[in-house]
Amino acid sequence: MRRLSLGFLALVSLTACAGNRYEYSRSAFNGRLQCAPYARSKTGLALYGPAASWWRGASGKYRRGHMPEAGEVLVFRSSGRLPSGHVSIVRRQVAAREILVEHANWEPGRIDRNVPVVDVSPANDWTLVRVYWAPIHTIGRRAYPTYGFIAPRGLDDIARLQDAPDRAM
């Protein structure tokens, strides 16, 4: 009986270590598919380096703003949860404080489309957002700081860019 109890305890402890399908290690976010190369391929932005550096890199080169328009790129600041920042492509505005985005690697190794993002900034300027998180099927509890939006070109080009097929990263 004692041997059976020890075996059961060992099995339970190993199961606890396995986690569930929605737990990711930090290294899982550093795979082949990344947000910055994906956004660059879809928008034509000639910006390189970590996603958070795109805001500064766009200065004097692209229009930057704090109100979303379809085709623009939302740039997330570097933070403890997002050490390199993050970028998402705005697909459309749903309401004054809600947009739908397309992005890569918010969930490791995936491209997600029509993802809700909600502005929770006190000044309603999109400098703090919450993002839909598929594992819980709702807007996530964490708020992420952002810089704002970068327009890839004149907005006349946006429709063409939105319909561009996915290219290899």
C-alpha positions as a Markdown table, in Angstrom:
| # | Residue | x | y | z |
|---|---|---|---|---|
| 1 | Met | 0.0 | 0.0 | 0.0 |
| 2 | Arg | 2.8 | 2.4 | 0.9 |
| 3 | Arg | 4.5 | 1.7 | -2.5 |
| 4 | Leu | 1.2 | 2.5 | -4.3 |
| 5 | Ser | 0.9 | 5.8 | -2.3 |
| 6 | Leu | 4.4 | 6.8 | -3.2 |
| 7 | Gly | 3.8 | 6.1 | -6.9 |
| 8 | Phe | 0.6 | 8.1 | -6.8 |
| 9 | Leu | 2.4 | 11.1 | -5.2 |
| 10 | Ala | 5.1 | 10.9 | -7.8 |
| 11 | Leu | 2.6 | 10.9 | -10.6 |
| 12 | Val | 0.7 | 13.9 | -9.1 |
| 13 | Ser | 3.9 | 15.9 | -8.7 |
| 14 | Leu | 4.9 | 15.2 | -12.3 |
| 15 | Thr | 1.5 | 16.2 | -13.6 |
| 16 | Ala | 1.7 | 19.5 | -11.7 |
| 17 | Cys | 5.0 | 20.3 | -13.4 |
| 18 | Ala | 3.5 | 19.7 | -16.9 |
| 19 | Gly | 1.2 | 22.8 | -16.6 |
| 20 | Asn | -1.5 | 23.4 | -19.2 |
| 21 | Arg | -1.5 | 24.3 | -22.8 |
| 22 | Tyr | -1.7 | 28.0 | -22.1 |
| 23 | Glu | 1.4 | 28.3 | -20.0 |
| 24 | Tyr | 4.4 | 29.5 | -21.9 |
| 25 | Ser | 8.1 | 30.0 | -21.1 |
| 26 | Arg | 9.8 | 33.2 | -22.0 |
| 27 | Ser | 11.8 | 31.3 | -24.6 |
| 28 | Ala | 8.6 | 30.3 | -26.3 |
| 29 | Phe | 8.1 | 34.0 | -27.4 |
| 30 | Asn | 11.5 | 34.0 | -29.1 |
| 31 | Gly | 10.8 | 31.5 | -31.8 |
| 32 | Arg | 10.9 | 31.9 | -35.5 |
| 33 | Leu | 7.7 | 33.9 | -35.8 |
| 34 | Gln | 8.1 | 37.4 | -34.4 |
| 35 | Cys | 5.8 | 40.5 | -34.3 |
| 36 | Ala | 8.2 | 43.0 | -35.8 |
| 37 | Pro | 9.2 | 41.1 | -39.0 |
| 38 | Tyr | 5.5 | 40.2 | -39.5 |
| 39 | Ala | 4.3 | 43.8 | -39.1 |
| 40 | Arg | 7.0 | 45.0 | -41.4 |
| 41 | Ser | 6.1 | 42.4 | -44.1 |
| 42 | Lys | 2.4 | 43.4 | -43.9 |
| 43 | Thr | 2.8 | 47.2 | -43.8 |
| 44 | Gly | 6.0 | 47.9 | -45.7 |
| 45 | Leu | 7.5 | 49.9 | -42.8 |
| 46 | Ala | 11.2 | 50.1 | -43.1 |
| 47 | Leu | 11.8 | 49.9 | -39.3 |
| 48 | Tyr | 14.1 | 47.3 | -37.7 |
| 49 | Gly | 15.2 | 46.2 | -34.3 |
| 50 | Pro | 13.1 | 45.5 | -31.2 |
| 51 | Ala | 9.4 | 46.4 | -31.6 |
| 52 | Ala | 9.7 | 49.1 | -28.8 |
| 53 | Ser | 12.4 | 50.9 | -30.8 |
| 54 | Trp | 10.1 | 51.4 | -33.8 |
| 55 | Trp | 8.5 | 54.6 | -32.2 |
| 56 | Arg | 11.8 | 56.4 | -32.1 |
| 57 | Gly | 12.9 | 55.0 | -35.5 |
| 58 | Ala | 9.7 | 56.4 | -37.1 |
| 59 | Ser | 10.5 | 59.9 | -36.0 |
| 60 | Gly | 10.8 | 62.1 | -39.0 |
| 61 | Lys | 10.2 | 59.2 | -41.3 |
| 62 | Tyr | 6.6 | 58.2 | -40.8 |
| 63 | Arg | 3.5 | 60.0 | -39.3 |
| 64 | Arg | 3.0 | 59.1 | -35.6 |
| 65 | Gly | -0.2 | 59.7 | -33.6 |
| 66 | His | -2.4 | 58.8 | -30.7 |
| 67 | Met | -5.6 | 58.0 | -32.5 |
| 68 | Pro | -5.9 | 54.7 | -34.4 |
| 69 | Glu | -6.6 | 54.4 | -38.1 |
| 70 | Ala | -6.8 | 51.2 | -40.1 |
| 71 | Gly | -3.4 | 50.0 | -41.4 |
| 72 | Glu | -1.4 | 51.8 | -38.7 |
| 73 | Val | 0.9 | 50.0 | -36.4 |
| 74 | Leu | 0.3 | 50.2 | -32.6 |
| 75 | Val | 3.7 | 50.2 | -30.8 |
| 76 | Phe | 3.9 | 48.7 | -27.3 |
| 77 | Arg | 6.6 | 50.0 | -24.9 |
| 78 | Ser | 9.2 | 47.7 | -23.4 |
| 79 | Ser | 8.0 | 46.4 | -20.0 |
| 80 | Gly | 8.7 | 43.5 | -17.7 |
| 81 | Arg | 6.2 | 41.4 | -19.6 |
| 82 | Leu | 7.3 | 42.6 | -23.0 |
| 83 | Pro | 11.0 | 43.2 | -22.8 |
| 84 | Ser | 11.3 | 44.0 | -26.5 |
| 85 | Gly | 7.9 | 45.7 | -26.8 |
| 86 | His | 5.4 | 44.5 | -29.3 |
| 87 | Val | 3.7 | 45.8 | -32.5 |
| 88 | Ser | 0.2 | 45.2 | -33.8 |
| 89 | Ile | -1.5 | 46.2 | -37.1 |
| 90 | Val | -4.8 | 48.1 | -36.7 |
| 91 | Arg | -7.5 | 46.5 | -38.9 |
| 92 | Arg | -10.4 | 48.6 | -37.9 |
| 93 | Gln | -11.9 | 50.8 | -35.1 |
| 94 | Val | -14.9 | 49.2 | -33.4 |
| 95 | Ala | -15.7 | 52.0 | -30.9 |
| 96 | Ala | -14.0 | 55.1 | -29.5 |
| 97 | Arg | -11.9 | 52.9 | -27.2 |
| 98 | Glu | -11.8 | 49.6 | -29.0 |
| 99 | Ile | -9.9 | 48.5 | -32.1 |
| 100 | Leu | -9.3 | 45.1 | -33.8 |
| 101 | Val | -5.7 | 44.3 | -34.6 |
| 102 | Glu | -3.7 | 41.6 | -36.3 |
| 103 | His | -0.4 | 40.5 | -34.8 |
| 104 | Ala | 2.1 | 37.7 | -34.6 |
| 105 | Asn | 3.4 | 36.0 | -31.5 |
| 106 | Trp | 1.1 | 37.6 | -28.8 |
| 107 | Glu | 0.4 | 34.0 | -28.3 |
| 108 | Pro | 3.7 | 32.1 | -29.1 |
| 109 | Gly | 4.1 | 31.0 | -32.6 |
| 110 | Arg | 0.6 | 32.3 | -33.8 |
| 111 | Ile | -0.7 | 34.9 | -36.1 |
| 112 | Asp | -4.0 | 36.3 | -34.7 |
| 113 | Arg | -6.4 | 38.4 | -36.6 |
| 114 | Asn | -9.4 | 40.5 | -35.5 |
| 115 | Val | -8.0 | 40.7 | -31.9 |
| 116 | Pro | -9.8 | 43.2 | -29.7 |
| 117 | Val | -7.6 | 45.9 | -28.0 |
| 118 | Val | -9.2 | 48.3 | -25.6 |
| 119 | Asp | -7.9 | 51.7 | -24.6 |
| 120 | Val | -7.8 | 52.0 | -20.8 |
| 121 | Ser | -5.6 | 55.2 | -20.6 |
| 122 | Pro | -6.9 | 57.9 | -18.3 |
| 123 | Ala | -6.6 | 60.5 | -21.0 |
| 124 | Asn | -8.2 | 58.3 | -23.7 |
| 125 | Asp | -5.0 | 58.6 | -25.8 |
| 126 | Trp | -4.2 | 54.9 | -26.4 |
| 127 | Thr | -1.1 | 55.0 | -24.1 |
| 128 | Leu | -2.4 | 52.1 | -22.0 |
| 129 | Val | -4.3 | 49.2 | -23.5 |
| 130 | Arg | -5.6 | 45.8 | -22.6 |
| 131 | Val | -5.5 | 43.0 | -25.2 |
| 132 | Tyr | -7.8 | 40.0 | -25.8 |
| 133 | Trp | -6.1 | 36.8 | -24.5 |
| 134 | Ala | -7.3 | 33.6 | -26.2 |
| 135 | Pro | -6.7 | 31.2 | -23.3 |
| 136 | Ile | -9.3 | 33.0 | -21.1 |
| 137 | His | -11.6 | 34.1 | -24.1 |
| 138 | Thr | -11.8 | 37.7 | -23.0 |
| 139 | Ile | -9.8 | 40.9 | -22.7 |
| 140 | Gly | -6.7 | 40.3 | -20.5 |
| 141 | Arg | -6.4 | 41.7 | -17.0 |
| 142 | Arg | -3.0 | 43.3 | -17.6 |
| 143 | Ala | -2.7 | 46.8 | -19.0 |
| 144 | Tyr | 0.2 | 47.4 | -21.4 |
| 145 | Pro | 1.8 | 50.8 | -22.0 |
| 146 | Thr | 2.1 | 51.9 | -25.6 |
| 147 | Tyr | 3.7 | 54.8 | -27.5 |
| 148 | Gly | 1.0 | 55.3 | -30.1 |
| 149 | Phe | 0.4 | 54.6 | -33.8 |
| 150 | Ile | 2.7 | 54.7 | -36.8 |
| 151 | Ala | 1.2 | 55.3 | -40.3 |
| 152 | Pro | 3.2 | 53.2 | -42.8 |
| 153 | Arg | 2.6 | 55.6 | -45.7 |
| 154 | Gly | -0.2 | 57.9 | -46.8 |
| 155 | Leu | -3.4 | 56.2 | -45.9 |
| 156 | Asp | -4.2 | 55.8 | -49.6 |
| 157 | Asp | -1.8 | 52.8 | -49.5 |
| 158 | Ile | -3.4 | 51.2 | -46.5 |
| 159 | Ala | -6.2 | 49.2 | -48.3 |
| 160 | Arg | -3.6 | 47.6 | -50.6 |
| 161 | Leu | -1.3 | 46.7 | -47.7 |
| 162 | Gln | -4.2 | 45.2 | -45.7 |
| 163 | Asp | -5.0 | 42.8 | -48.5 |
| 164 | Ala | -1.4 | 41.8 | -49.0 |
| 165 | Pro | -0.8 | 38.0 | -48.6 |
| 166 | Asp | 1.3 | 36.8 | -45.7 |
| 167 | Arg | 4.9 | 36.7 | -46.7 |
| 168 | Ala | 7.6 | 34.6 | -45.2 |
| 169 | Met | 9.3 | 36.3 | -42.2 |
